[in-house]
Amino acid sequence: MAKNKLRRFKEMDEMSCVFQPNFEEVTTDTFKMKGNWHANYFKNNHPIIVELGCGKGEYTIGLGKKYPHQNYIGVDIKGARIWEAAHVVEEKNIQNIGFVRGRIDFVQTFFGENEIEEIWLTFSDPQPKKPNKRLSSKVFIDKYRQFLKPGGIIHLKTDSDLLFESTLEQIEDNKYQLLEKTWDLYKEMPDSLDQETKEILSIKTHYETIFSAKGFTIKYCKFKIS
Ligand SMILES: C[S@@+](CC[C@H](N)C(=O)[O-])C[C@H]1O[C@@H](n2cnc3c(N)ncnc32)[C@H](O)[C@@H]1O
């Protein structure tokens, strides 16, 4: 492993805002934070919102700064990206943000029943050849159901027509409740959205900036699975 990468991994071990469940913990479902995020990390009872595939954490950090009375957790497998996000949080001593470096495939072992209020899927990989690996596929939604509160919301923002279309199909086929949908967010912010939601949706992630510059339209939908 490159020297720089090793240094970052070691640094992350010492960062109080980063949690790295190991293989044994996820396969035996014994990760110590599961069900304990309020008591053992945030030290409050504010709602917890997670961003899955957070990359460098622009949404997690943007929302965390905007809403200090809510808690945010970004999840990603890529150490270098989490390291960047966690550095911002540590430097600014932000108390309502944490990160999990781990595979979303094991996400049901990171959070306890009813522990999470909302989920953000931001520019998830469209997985053209592996539909079951899409973070909005039924396989993953059934994992989210294990920790999302009843009535909890899932937001999806993407540049990918394929991912957006397949998510809308999943919503229809599985009778989830579609709350908002737009194929071109910045051209036609739905009138039904209040000013605050519009501001939230205007937060741009790293991948969003890249794909917007290439001329891709940004799609957004919001739905409930129970
Ligand atoms: C296209 S990037 C988007 C990153 C960020 N949300 C953004 O918009 O800039 C997708 C991210 O999801 C992460 N990811 C994809 N599949 C994952 C999985 N199964 N477990 C953990 N992270 C995953 C990747 O590591 C990557 O950082």
PDBQT file of the ligand as one rigid body, heavy atoms in Angstrom, charges set to zero:
ROOT
HETATM    1  C1  LIG A 301     -20.049   8.108  -7.869  1.00  0.00    +0.000 C 
HETATM    2  S1  LIG A 301     -19.445   8.234  -6.266  1.00  0.00    +0.000 S 
HETATM    3  C2  LIG A 301     -20.435   9.533  -5.527  1.00  0.00    +0.000 C 
HETATM    4  C3  LIG A 301     -19.781  10.127  -4.317  1.00  0.00    +0.000 C 
HETATM    5  C4  LIG A 301     -20.519  11.319  -3.711  1.00  0.00    +0.000 C 
HETATM    6  N1  LIG A 301     -21.820  10.957  -3.215  1.00  0.00    +0.000 N 
HETATM    7  C5  LIG A 301     -20.646  12.428  -4.718  1.00  0.00    +0.000 C 
HETATM    8  O1  LIG A 301     -21.766  12.666  -5.205  1.00  0.00    +0.000 OA
HETATM    9  O2  LIG A 301     -19.629  13.065  -5.009  1.00  0.00    +0.000 OA
HETATM   10  C6  LIG A 301     -20.120   6.790  -5.493  1.00  0.00    +0.000 C 
HETATM   11  C7  LIG A 301     -19.544   6.543  -4.111  1.00  0.00    +0.000 C 
HETATM   12  O3  LIG A 301     -20.212   5.428  -3.543  1.00  0.00    +0.000 OA
HETATM   13  C8  LIG A 301     -19.245   4.599  -2.925  1.00  0.00    +0.000 C 
HETATM   14  N2  LIG A 301     -19.793   3.227  -2.968  1.00  0.00    +0.000 N 
HETATM   15  C9  LIG A 301     -20.337   2.603  -4.031  1.00  0.00    +0.000 A 
HETATM   16  N3  LIG A 301     -20.755   1.375  -3.698  1.00  0.00    +0.000 NA
HETATM   17  C10 LIG A 301     -20.457   1.223  -2.380  1.00  0.00    +0.000 A 
HETATM   18  C11 LIG A 301     -20.639   0.165  -1.443  1.00  0.00    +0.000 A 
HETATM   19  N4  LIG A 301     -21.222  -0.992  -1.790  1.00  0.00    +0.000 N 
HETATM   20  N5  LIG A 301     -20.232   0.370  -0.181  1.00  0.00    +0.000 NA
HETATM   21  C12 LIG A 301     -19.648   1.536   0.195  1.00  0.00    +0.000 A 
HETATM   22  N6  LIG A 301     -19.437   2.574  -0.647  1.00  0.00    +0.000 NA
HETATM   23  C13 LIG A 301     -19.844   2.416  -1.912  1.00  0.00    +0.000 A 
HETATM   24  C14 LIG A 301     -17.991   4.755  -3.734  1.00  0.00    +0.000 C 
HETATM   25  O4  LIG A 301     -16.844   4.450  -2.981  1.00  0.00    +0.000 OA
HETATM   26  C15 LIG A 301     -18.063   6.227  -4.129  1.00  0.00    +0.000 C 
HETATM   27  O5  LIG A 301     -17.397   7.078  -3.220  1.00  0.00    +0.000 OA
ENDROOT
TORSDOF 0
